Each structure stands twice: as structure tokens, then as C-alpha cells.
Amino acid sequence: MHSESGLGAGLGAGLSPGDTAALLLAKIREGNVYARARKRRFGRSAAAVKVTALVLSAASTVVLGLQNLNAWTGLALACVALVTLLGAIEPFFNWRSRSVLMEEAQYRFRRLGDDLEYLVASTAADELTFDQLGELFARYQTIWDDLSLTWLQHRREAARTGN
């Protein structure tokens, strides 16, 4: 009948409101899975950069305290250089902000899915209308629009500031 993306062999023309609701719920859940995966990836990246910068900064401070050893001093200077590099990389990729953005999208997808499930559960099958589903689909599209526009805004801001 339909593939996981809800498109199957055709576009699903002529579906009943119940089948349309199921299709929309599958798309909402797909959006939530996307946002969750990206949120985790961006969160891990942001945390890795912060922890690496902290470790290198602490190591360089300790090593610089051992001034008599040239190899250690060279290592400390390399750590300081890496901290500077990481400090420049994080704002460019903006992982923390992207993680928060995905968390917001995930919340909105969950909320929309809950609203759709409640609508279907609380409405008799013959009373469920395409107008009701159209409103929820419009909210679904708004989530994607907001996510995309915010992401583009972050990228433009980074390009403007040179990060």
C-alpha cells in the first residue's frame, strides 16, 4: 500500500480522512525522527568541542608551568593553538544553536502528533474532515518552514560576521 514515507507507488489520491490522518501522522513522526537525530548529532559535536577546548586549555596552562622543559612548552603552545582553532570552529558550525533548534522542532512535531492522535481518537470516523486535517497539515508545513528559515538566518548571520 504505502511506503514508510507515505508516498508508496502513488500520491495517495482519494484517501479517506482516516487514511489521510494516518499519512500525516507518519510524516509528522518522520519529521520528529529527523529532528531528534540532528539534535543528538549537533549536541554531541558542541559538547565535544567544548570539552576538547577545556582539556587543551587546562593542559596548556599546566604545561606552561613546567617552563624548563622545551618539549612540554612546545606541546603547551600547540594546545593553546588548538584551543584557539576550536574556539573559531564552534561559532562557524554553531552546533549548540542547531541542537536547540532541533529540540524545538522535535517538541513541535510531538505536539502536532499528539493533537492529530487526539483529533482522530475523539472524532467519529465519518465525522473526520479534510478541513480538520488540512489545518494540522498547515501546522506541519509551518514547522518545516520555521526550521528552514531559522537555519538560513543562522547561516546568513555566520556569513555576515565571518564565522
C-alpha positions as CSV (number, residue, x, y, z in Angstrom):
1,M,0.0,0.0,0.0
2,H,2.2,2.9,1.2
3,S,5.9,3.1,1.9
4,E,7.4,4.4,5.1
5,S,7.4,7.9,3.7
6,G,3.7,7.6,3.0
7,L,4.1,8.0,-0.8
8,G,4.1,4.4,-1.9
9,A,3.6,3.8,-5.6
10,G,1.3,6.9,-6.0
11,L,0.5,10.1,-4.2
12,G,-2.4,8.6,-2.2
13,A,-5.1,10.4,-4.2
14,G,-8.6,9.8,-2.9
15,L,-7.7,8.6,0.5
16,S,-10.3,8.7,3.2
17,P,-9.9,11.2,6.0
18,G,-8.7,8.4,8.3
19,D,-6.1,7.2,5.8
20,T,-5.0,10.9,5.3
21,A,-4.7,11.3,9.0
22,A,-2.5,8.2,9.2
23,L,-0.4,9.5,6.3
24,L,0.0,12.9,8.0
25,L,0.9,11.2,11.4
26,A,3.6,9.2,9.6
27,K,5.1,12.3,8.1
28,I,5.0,14.1,11.5
29,R,6.8,11.2,13.1
30,E,9.3,11.2,10.3
31,G,10.0,14.9,11.0
32,N,10.4,14.1,14.6
33,V,12.9,11.4,13.9
34,Y,14.9,13.8,11.7
35,A,14.9,16.5,14.3
36,R,15.9,14.0,17.1
37,A,18.8,12.7,15.1
38,R,20.1,16.1,14.2
39,K,19.7,17.4,17.7
40,R,21.8,14.5,19.1
41,R,24.5,15.0,16.4
42,F,24.7,18.7,17.0
43,G,24.6,18.4,20.8
44,R,27.4,15.8,20.7
45,S,29.5,18.0,18.4
46,A,29.0,21.1,20.6
47,A,29.9,19.1,23.7
48,A,33.0,17.5,22.1
49,V,34.3,20.9,21.1
50,K,33.7,22.5,24.5
51,V,35.3,19.5,26.4
52,T,38.3,19.4,24.0
53,A,38.8,23.1,24.4
54,L,38.6,22.8,28.1
55,V,41.1,19.9,28.3
56,L,43.5,21.6,26.0
57,S,43.3,24.9,27.8
58,A,43.9,23.2,31.2
59,A,46.7,21.1,29.7
60,S,48.5,24.1,28.2
61,T,48.2,26.0,31.5
62,V,49.8,23.1,33.4
63,V,52.5,22.5,30.8
64,L,53.4,26.2,30.6
65,G,54.0,25.9,34.4
66,L,56.8,23.5,33.6
67,Q,58.9,26.1,31.8
68,N,62.2,24.3,32.0
69,L,61.1,21.6,29.5
70,N,61.2,22.7,25.9
71,A,59.2,19.8,24.6
72,W,56.5,20.5,27.2
73,T,56.4,24.2,26.3
74,G,56.0,23.3,22.6
75,L,53.2,21.0,23.5
76,A,51.5,23.7,25.6
77,L,51.8,26.2,22.8
78,A,50.2,23.6,20.4
79,C,47.4,23.1,22.9
80,V,46.8,26.9,23.0
81,A,46.7,27.0,19.2
82,L,44.2,24.1,19.1
83,V,42.0,25.9,21.7
84,T,42.1,29.0,19.5
85,L,41.2,26.8,16.5
86,L,38.3,25.1,18.3
87,G,37.1,28.5,19.5
88,A,36.9,29.6,15.9
89,I,35.3,26.4,14.7
90,E,32.4,26.2,17.1
91,P,30.8,29.5,16.2
92,F,31.1,28.6,12.5
93,F,29.3,25.3,12.8
94,N,27.0,26.7,15.6
95,W,26.3,23.2,16.9
96,R,24.7,24.3,20.2
97,S,22.3,26.6,18.5
98,R,21.4,24.0,15.9
99,S,20.8,21.4,18.6
100,V,18.4,23.8,20.4
101,L,16.7,24.5,17.1
102,M,16.2,20.7,16.5
103,E,14.9,20.3,20.1
104,E,12.3,23.0,19.4
105,A,11.3,21.3,16.1
106,Q,11.1,18.0,17.9
107,Y,8.8,19.4,20.5
108,R,6.6,21.0,17.9
109,F,6.4,17.7,15.9
110,R,5.5,15.8,19.1
111,R,2.8,18.3,20.0
112,L,1.3,18.2,16.5
113,G,1.3,14.4,16.5
114,D,-0.5,14.4,19.9
115,D,-3.1,16.8,18.5
116,L,-3.6,14.7,15.5
117,E,-3.9,11.5,17.5
118,Y,-6.4,13.2,19.8
119,L,-8.4,14.5,16.9
120,V,-8.7,11.1,15.3
121,A,-9.5,9.4,18.7
122,S,-12.1,11.9,19.7
123,T,-13.9,12.2,16.3
124,A,-16.1,9.5,14.8
125,A,-14.6,8.2,11.5
126,D,-17.4,9.5,9.4
127,E,-17.1,13.0,11.0
128,L,-13.4,13.5,10.4
129,T,-13.0,16.1,7.7
130,F,-10.2,17.1,5.3
131,D,-10.6,20.7,6.7
132,Q,-9.6,19.5,10.2
133,L,-6.7,17.6,8.7
134,G,-5.7,20.5,6.4
135,E,-5.3,22.7,9.5
136,L,-2.9,20.2,11.0
137,F,-1.1,19.8,7.8
138,A,-0.6,23.5,7.6
139,R,0.9,23.5,11.1
140,Y,3.2,20.6,9.9
141,Q,4.3,22.7,7.0
142,T,4.8,25.7,9.3
143,I,7.2,23.7,11.5
144,W,9.3,22.8,8.5
145,D,9.2,26.4,7.2
146,D,10.2,27.8,10.5
147,L,13.0,25.3,10.9
148,S,14.4,26.1,7.4
149,L,14.1,29.8,7.7
150,T,15.7,29.9,11.2
151,W,18.5,27.7,9.9
152,L,19.1,30.0,6.9
153,Q,19.0,33.0,9.2
154,H,21.8,31.4,11.4
155,R,23.8,30.7,8.3
156,R,23.4,34.3,7.0
157,E,24.4,35.7,10.3
158,A,27.5,33.5,10.4
159,A,28.5,34.6,6.9
160,R,27.9,38.2,7.8
161,T,30.1,38.0,10.9
162,G,32.8,35.9,9.2
163,N,32.3,32.9,11.4
